[in-house]
Amino acid sequence: MPNPNDQKYKVSRDASHHVTATVATCIDPRFLPVQFRYWTDRYGEGKFELPSHAGGAKQFAEEKEHHYGLQNLAIALEKHHAQEIVLVTHEDCAAYGGSTTFGNNFKKELAHHTEELTKAEKRIRTAFPQVKVVKIFYTFDGPREV
């Protein structure tokens, strides 16, 4: 068991609340650790936030779910001043029924996720036109900008 008093677990009271990016991603534990490393390399330690939701950007693509996600983004943008919103979905996502939903056909799965990310992007751009939007489909071989 880690020692909660270890210095490496403490947060500086002087730490900045400003981030470069808000990364809306999935809760899948296969992808979170590698994504954390990728976003740290891309934006820098402590320069991104990682709100997670089953299906990641799926919440913004679906009419019935996007309001809660937009509220969270509004708070993140106001309080943390992100300049980019990164929308992420990933290969074999259970929220989409997994790769078997696409007959284990990567091209079909990629096409579907690209369409979903584009729908989500339109909603984000309508709500937050001043913010850059990046769309990522995370595969088992790494991130792919779409």
PEJO-V37169 format. One line per field, one symbol per residue. ss: DSSP state (2 for helix, 1 for strand, 0 for the rest). psi: psi as a letter, one per 20 degrees, with the letter a starting at -180 (. if undefined). burial: # if it has 24 or more other ideal C-beta (glycine too) atoms within 12 Angstrom, else .. A space follows every 50 residues. Layout:
ss=???
psi=???
burial=???
//
This chain:
ss=00000022200000000000111110002222222222222220000110 01000002222000022222222222222200011111110002220022 2200022222222222222222222220000111111110011110
psi=pqoiiphijqppijqqiprhqoooarioihhgghgggghghghqpjjqqm pqqpidihhihpgiiiggghgghggggghikqiqpppprrqkphhjjrhh hjkkoggggggghggghggggggghghmiippppppoprijaqop.
burial=..................########.#..#...#..##...#...#### ###.#######...##..##.##..##..#.#.##########.##.... ........##.###.##.###.##...#..#.#######...#..#
//
